[in-house]
């Protein structure tokens, strides 16, 4: 075997000699771009960003409306059931991001601490239309299902709310590289900590209804579902800056993290059934908790924007950046009510996207 390896290496060497250029041959030199490590002085960068983001995959389905229609087709009579899903879609909300970086003198290296906070709340009120029947979601939970399906025949007022709270802290070290005069790359790596809490809540009210036995009842009920994740893991990425005319640049970033942490989920249902006929009230309350579990959550984020840096003095400068960013945590949320009755979990991504406006101050 060793002799065969030597034979292959010798053949490759002889082939290289045979195809090498002879004296007098024209040999085209490859085009090269010089790669340089910037020689910088020790300095600081302080940045603050306004975020205008939207959670794009947290639609909350809180009710089903149904209308029963009958029709005649010749001598035959038929019925048509039309169902509509009522969903709450989160809107754009404001968030904030702040960071502090120190650029080490002489070798293009730096260290950066970043904190991101985003809190989103959405609400929608629904009033049932006469002729329709509204059913709450969930309807497939064994015990709480009695709250939402019996003894009433439908709801006339429904209030749905959505809460999302996201915090992330990054500590990364970076290396700046310059490719000619137009392109700069900044590779970085470190750690990310993330704390993500999501909650949905539905509140339901029924009109006064007569049930079996002539008993008149009025029902107020609500349910809430919450999923929490807290994790820590490595993070790496690359910043890109293409220098245009003057102090204007096109900037971009792509990064990812791999977080290991705990995921918790709990469900709560509550109802008060008031009987006008018997002058009494019945309170029903159900709580369920899924076992806490350790999960691995991959994360990817990217941004692209336009940046302008204006020198204020030989030692200071002010930068302004406007762009668009996306963030996605894969299988981070487990807020499906079906998870309580099914043998399998029903994970979902946590994703935000929207505009950002950044101001940064450079001081040497």
N, C-alpha and C positions, 0 to 999 in steps of 0.2 A: 504493500500500500504506500509506504513512504517513497519507494522508487517511482510509482505512478505520479505522485504529487510533484516530485522533482522534474519528471518528464514534462508535465503540463506547464510548470513554471518556466522551464527552459524553452518550450515552444513559444510561450507568450513573449519571452525576452527576445528570441530570434525574430519573431514577427515584428516587434517594435523596431529592431535594428533595420530590418528589410524595408520598412515603410518610412523610415526617418528621412529627413531632407538631406540631399547631397549638396556639396558646396556649389553655390551659384543658383540654387533653386530659390524661388520667391516664396517666402513663408509669411502668411497673414497673421499678424499679431491680434489676439483677442481684445475686444473692447473692454475696458475695466472702469469701474467706478470706485474712487477712493473711499474707504471706510475709515472714519476718524472718531476717536473718543474726545469729546469736547473738554478742553482745559478750562474749568470754571473756578470761580472763587466761591468760598462758602457763603450761602445766601438762603433766604427763607421765601416761601410762597404760601400765602394765606388765601383760601378760596371760599366763597359762599355761593350757593346755587338755589334758585327758585325752581321747583318742579311742578309741572302741571300734568298729572298722570291720571290714567284710568285703568281699573282692573278689568281686563277684557275676557275673563272666563269664569266669572262668579255670578252668573245669572241665577236668581233665586226664584224657583217655581213654588208659589205659595198657595195657589188655588186652581180648581178646575170649574168652569162654568158649562152648563149643559142646557140645551133647549130641546124639548120633545115636540115634534111636528108630525101630524097625521095627514095623509093624502089619499085620494081615491083615484084608482087607475081602472076605469071601466067599472066592473062589478067588484074589483078587489080593493081592499083597504090596507094601506101600509103605514109604517111609521119611520121617521127619520130622526136619529139622535145626532146632534152636532155638539162636539166638545171643543172648548178653547182653553189653552193653558195660560194662566196669568203669571207673568214673570216680572221680577224687579231687576232692571239692568243698572249697575253702578254708573254714575256720572264722573266727569273729571273733577279732581280735587287738587288743592295745593299741598306740596310737600317741601322739605328743605334738606339740603346737604351741605356740610361744612368739612373742610380739610385743612391740614397744616402739613407742609413738606419742608424738609431741610436738605439742601443740595451740598454734598460734601465737596471740599475744595480739591481740584486737581484731577479728578478721574471720572467725571460724568455720572457718579453714583448719587443716590438719594434715598431717603426714607420718608414715608407718607402715612399719616393717620387720617382716616375718613369716617364720618358718621352720617348716616342717611335715615331720615324719619318721614314716614308717609302714613297719614290717617284718613280713611275714607268712610263716609256714612251715606247711605241711600235709603229713601223712604218712599212708599207709594200707598195711597189709600184707594180702596176699591168699594164702590157701592153697587150692589147687585141691581140689575134691571128686571122689571116685572116680566114674568114669563120664563125667566131663567132660574136654574137651580145651581147654587154654588157649593162645591165640596172642598173641604180643606185638604191640603197636603201636609202631613202624611195621612193616608187612609189604610196603610198595611201594617201598622204596629198593633200587636195583639191587644194589649191592655189600653194604651192611650187611644187606640182606634175607636173605642167606645165613646170617648169624649167628642170626637170629631164627626161621628156618623150617627150616633143614637143619643138621645131619643128624637132629635130634631130632624127636619127634612131639608134644611139648607141655611145658609148664612146670608145676611143682607149687608153687613159692614165688615170689611177686612182691612187691616193695617199691616203692611209688610215692611220690615227694616233689615238693613244689611250693614255690618260693621267690619272694617278691615284695618288692622294696625300692624305696621311693618317697621322694624328697626334693624339696621345693619352697621357693623363696625369692621373696618378693614385696617390692617397694619401690613404694609408691603414695602419691600426694598426694590429699587429700580436701577437700570443701567441705560444711559443715553448713548445712542450711536447716530452718526451723521453720514449719509450717503450722498456725497457731493454737496452742492449748495441748496438743493431743492427738497430733499427728503430727510426726515429725522424719524428714527424709531426709538421707542422707549419700552424695553421689556421689564416686567415687574413680577414679583412673586412674594407670597406671604400667607397670611391667615385672614379668614372672614368668620365673624360671628353674626348670626341672624336670629331674630325673634319675631315670629309671624303668628298673629292671632286673628281668626275670622269667626264671625258669629252671624247667624240669621235668626230672625224672630217673626212669628206671625201671630197676630191678635185677631180674634173672631168674635162677632156678636150676632146672635140670632134674634129675630122678632118674636113676639109672644105667639106661641104655637100651641095648638091643642093636640095632645097625643092620646094614646089608648087609655080608655077609662074616663075620658073627658077632662083630664088633668091639663091645665094650662101652665106651660113652662117657658122660661127665658134663660138662655145660656150665654155666658161669657167665657171664652177659653183662649189660651195662648200656648204656643210651644216655642222652644228655642233650641238651637243646635250650635255647638261651639267646637272648634278644632284649633289646637295650639301646637306649635312646633318651635323648638329652640335647639340650635345646633352650631357646631364649630368645625372648621376644616380648612384644608389648603386652598389657596387661590393663586391664579397666574393669568397673565394676559399681556397685551401689547397695545401701546399707544402709537398712533401714526400722525405725522404732521407734514403736509405738503405746503411749502412756502410759495406764495404767489408774489405779486408785485407789492413793494412796500412792506408794511407790517401785517399784511393779511395772509391768513393760512386756512387751508381745509384740514380739519382734524377728524380723527376717528379712533375708536377703541373697541377691542373685542377681548372679553375675559370670561373666565369660568371658575367655579368653585365646586368642591365636593364636601358637603357637610354631613356630619354624623351627629345625631341628636335624638331627643325624645319627642314623641307625638302622642297627644292626649285628645280625647273626644268625649263629650258628654251631651246628653239629651234630657230635656225637661219639658213636661206637659202639665198644664194646670187648667182647671175648669171649675166654675161655679154654676150649678143648675138651681135656679130659683123657681119654686112652684107657687104661682099666684093662688091656685085653688086650695092648696093645703097650707099656705102661708109658712113655707119651710124652704130650706136651702141645703143643697148637698155639695160638698167640696171634694174634688178629685185631684190628686197630684201624683205624678209618676216621674221618677228620675232613673236614668240609666247611664252607666259609665262603661265605656270600652276599656279594656286593659291598656295601660301605657306600654308603648313599644318603642324599641330603638330602630331607627330607619336611616338609610343613606339617601341623601337628597342631592342630585346634581343640579347645578345652577349655571346659566349662561346669561350674559348681558352684553350689549353693544350700544354704541352711539356714533353719530356722525353730526358734524356741525361746522360752523364758520367762526374763526377766531381772529380778533384784532388786538394787538399789543402796542401800546403807546408809551414811549419812554417819557418819564417825568423829570428825571435827572440822571446823571451818570450812575447812580446807585439804586434807583427805583424805577418801576414801570407799573402800568395798570393794564390789565387784560380784560376783554369782554368776549364772551362766547355764547352763541345761540345755536341750538341743535335739537335733535330728536333721539330718544333712547328707548330701549326695550330691555326688560328683565323677565326671566322665566325660571321658576323653581319647579322642577319636575316631581310629580307625585308627592307634593308637600302637604296638601290638604286632604283630610279624610272626613268630609262633612256630609256624607250620604246617610240618610235615615235607613236605607236598605241595609246598611252595614250591621244594624242591630238584629236583623232577622235572617240575613243571608250568611252563608258559611265563608264568604270571601269579602275582603275589604273593597271599597270603591274609591280609590285615591283620585285626586284631581290636582292640576297644576295651579300654582300661584303666579300670575303674570301681570305686570304693569307696563304701560307704554304711554309716551307722550312727550311734550316739549320740556326743555330745560334752558334756563338763562343763568350764565355763570359770570361772576366777577372775581378777579384774582389780583392780588397785590404782591409785587416782587420787591424785595429789599435785600441789598447785599450788606 
